[in-house]
């Protein structure tokens, strides 16, 4: 940034570009990935502009756990600076709610909360994701 303060004490400034490198956010779907290894391979095969720095935003439904720190360590592209996980776990809630298990009871109760109207669909889905992850361990 280049700036000046004039005689009226008003600030005038402008952005001065030093090189062609830019920061870009790139959404990448994980729908077709079946494992962490598939995801790493997909990211490493991305055709990226060498003059840009990237934040990869993972989106879609996943069948596996994503730890962005672990994945970042396996990325070979030096211009990827950050990986952000905005994915959701893929569950068939209609199937799970009929299970005669703790998972089934949990999903039934959470779906009742959605029907009550006191919580949003997004809140219930996030709670179900956290709860089902906990029950898997």
C-alpha positions as CSV (number, residue, x, y, z in Angstrom):
1,X,0.0,0.0,0.0
2,X,1.2,3.5,-0.8
3,X,-0.4,6.4,1.1
4,X,-0.2,10.1,1.5
5,X,-1.7,12.5,4.0
6,X,-2.5,15.8,2.4
7,X,-2.6,19.3,3.9
8,X,-6.2,18.8,5.0
9,X,-5.1,15.6,6.9
10,X,-7.0,13.4,4.5
11,X,-5.5,10.0,3.8
12,X,-5.1,9.0,0.1
13,X,-3.9,5.5,-0.5
14,X,-3.6,2.9,-3.3
15,X,-2.5,-0.6,-3.7
16,X,0.8,-1.1,-5.5
17,X,1.3,-4.5,-7.1
18,X,4.9,-5.8,-6.8
19,X,4.5,-9.0,-8.8
20,X,1.9,-11.2,-10.5
21,X,1.3,-13.5,-7.6
22,X,-2.3,-13.5,-6.3
23,X,-4.1,-15.4,-3.6
24,X,-7.1,-17.5,-4.8
25,X,-9.7,-19.6,-3.0
26,X,-10.5,-22.8,-4.9
27,X,-13.4,-25.1,-4.0
28,X,-12.8,-28.8,-4.6
29,X,-15.5,-31.4,-4.3
30,X,-14.6,-34.6,-2.3
31,X,-17.7,-36.5,-3.5
32,X,-15.7,-38.9,-5.7
33,X,-13.0,-39.5,-3.1
34,X,-13.3,-42.8,-1.1
35,X,-10.3,-42.2,1.3
36,X,-7.8,-39.7,2.5
37,X,-5.3,-41.1,0.0
38,X,-7.7,-40.4,-2.9
39,X,-8.1,-36.8,-1.6
40,X,-4.4,-36.2,-1.4
41,X,-3.9,-37.6,-4.9
42,X,-6.7,-35.5,-6.3
43,X,-5.2,-32.3,-4.7
44,X,-1.7,-33.2,-5.9
45,X,-3.0,-33.6,-9.5
46,X,-4.7,-30.2,-9.6
47,X,-3.5,-28.0,-12.5
48,X,-2.6,-24.8,-10.7
49,X,-1.2,-21.5,-12.0
50,X,2.4,-21.1,-10.6
51,X,1.8,-17.4,-10.2
52,X,-1.0,-17.9,-7.7
53,X,-1.2,-19.0,-4.1
54,X,-4.2,-21.1,-3.1
55,X,-6.5,-21.9,-0.3
56,X,-8.2,-25.2,-1.2
57,X,-11.8,-25.3,0.2
58,X,-13.1,-28.9,0.4
59,X,-16.8,-29.2,-0.2
60,X,-19.3,-32.0,-0.7
61,X,-20.2,-35.3,1.1
62,X,-17.4,-37.5,2.4
63,X,-17.2,-41.1,3.6
64,X,-14.0,-40.7,5.6
65,X,-12.5,-38.4,8.3
66,X,-10.6,-35.3,7.0
67,X,-7.8,-33.9,9.1
68,X,-6.6,-30.9,7.2
69,X,-3.3,-30.7,9.0
70,X,-2.5,-34.3,8.0
71,X,-3.5,-33.8,4.4
72,X,-1.6,-30.5,4.1
73,X,1.6,-32.4,5.1
74,X,1.1,-34.8,2.2
75,X,0.5,-32.1,-0.5
76,X,3.5,-31.6,-2.8
77,X,2.3,-28.3,-4.4
78,X,4.2,-25.4,-2.8
79,X,1.7,-22.8,-3.8
80,X,-1.1,-24.4,-1.7
81,X,-1.0,-22.4,1.6
82,X,-4.1,-23.6,3.3
83,X,-6.8,-26.3,3.2
84,X,-10.2,-25.7,4.7
85,X,-12.8,-28.4,5.3
86,X,-16.4,-27.5,4.6
87,X,-17.5,-31.1,3.9
88,X,-20.3,-33.1,5.5
89,X,-20.3,-36.7,6.4
90,X,-22.6,-38.8,4.2
91,X,-25.2,-40.6,6.2
92,X,-28.5,-42.1,5.3
93,X,-30.5,-40.7,8.2
94,X,-33.7,-42.4,7.1
95,X,-31.9,-45.8,7.3
96,X,-30.1,-45.1,10.5
97,X,-33.2,-43.9,12.5
98,X,-34.7,-47.4,12.1
99,X,-31.7,-49.2,13.5
100,X,-32.2,-50.8,16.9
101,X,-29.0,-49.3,18.2
102,X,-27.8,-46.2,20.1
103,X,-27.1,-44.6,16.7
104,X,-30.7,-45.2,15.7
105,X,-32.1,-43.7,18.9
106,X,-29.8,-40.7,18.7
107,X,-30.8,-39.9,15.1
108,X,-34.5,-40.3,16.0
109,X,-34.2,-37.8,18.9
110,X,-32.2,-35.3,16.8
111,X,-34.8,-35.5,14.0
112,X,-37.5,-34.8,16.6
113,X,-35.7,-31.6,17.5
114,X,-35.8,-30.6,13.9
115,X,-39.6,-31.2,13.8
116,X,-40.1,-29.2,16.9
117,X,-38.9,-26.1,15.0
118,X,-36.6,-24.9,17.8
119,X,-33.4,-25.6,15.9
120,X,-32.3,-25.1,12.3
121,X,-31.6,-28.0,9.9
122,X,-28.0,-26.9,9.8
123,X,-27.7,-27.1,13.6
124,X,-29.3,-30.5,13.7
125,X,-27.2,-31.9,10.9
126,X,-24.0,-30.7,12.6
127,X,-25.1,-32.2,15.9
128,X,-25.9,-35.5,14.2
129,X,-22.5,-35.5,12.5
130,X,-20.7,-34.9,15.8
131,X,-22.8,-37.4,17.6
132,X,-22.4,-40.2,15.0
133,X,-18.6,-39.5,14.9
134,X,-18.5,-40.0,18.6
135,X,-20.5,-43.2,18.5
136,X,-18.1,-44.6,15.8
137,X,-15.1,-44.3,18.1
